Amino acid sequence: MSTTATTVAVPPSPPVSRRAPRPVPDPVPFARLVSVELRKCFDTRAGFWLLASIGIAALLATGSVLLWAPDSAITYSTFASAIGFPMTVILPMIAVLAVTSEWSQRSGLTTFTLVPHRGRAIAAKAVVTIGISIASTALALVVGVLGTVAGSALLGVDAAWNLGPERLFNIALAQVIGMLVGFMLGVTIRHSAGAIVGYFVYSFVLPGLTEVLAQTQQWFGDLRPWVDVNYAQSALYNGSLDASQWAHLAVTTFVWLVIPLAVGLWALMRSEVK
């Protein structure tokens, strides 16, 4: 008895269709990141009222100079200084909130999902911080011009334009450094309340302590220009700086601003966003 083997023809399998690779989207343009970060600074209630308080403080400062300052003090520098002082207090808090909002308001997941490279988002925040400081300084100078013209006209005195280009540059530089201090504290602490408290300690408590220490300890009084950042920056409001004052400013800014900012950026790039 013999068996016959039969072969069954297997139909060929259809070719496997491969899906075309998905195109990689272009990164968000940096100019758009800057515009978004600028809008985020003033979209919240805190940002809006901080911005409004700048205008309110400028008007109150101008009115105070017109009402109570003697005729000899109706000068451009008086108005600019009166308007600039509240700005030095308010503006760094905007820089703080520009950074800490990603952590305290839980928008970090959205931001860093749309912009995976954190460095681009942080760089946009830094550009916005510097831009706001320059724009606010220009606003203070313009309001100072209006106050000087109005004050001289109301009181019948000659307008005194006693701020030269060098001093205007120094004032603008002081405002930029102050804003970057707020930015640094936001990057380093990444908590709105903690960073704002840190800014007030940095700007108001620390100068008083160093002043007392300089008056009671001679060695610290000699060393103070090299270690007290607020003392070194105050020279920017007093006129032109000599070579030693510029050196004091460079050293203290590097120690108190650049190094903490670098450490904060290093930690921020590696921190977990929740």
Secondary structure, 3 states (H helix, E strand, C coil): CCCCCCCCCCCCCCCCCCCCCCCCCCCCCHHHHHHHHHHHHHHCHHHHHHHHHHHHHHHHHHHHHHHHCCHHHCEHHHHHHHHHHHHHHHHHHHHHHHHHHHHHCCCHHHHHHHCCCHHHHHHHHHHHHHHHHHHHHHHHHHHHHHHHHHHHHHHCCCCECCCCHHHHHHHHHHHHHHHHHHHHHHHHHCCHHHHHHHHHHHHHHHHHHHHHHHHHCHHHHHHHHHHCHHHHHHHHHCCCCCHHHHHHHHHHHHHHHHHHHHHHHHHHHHCCCC
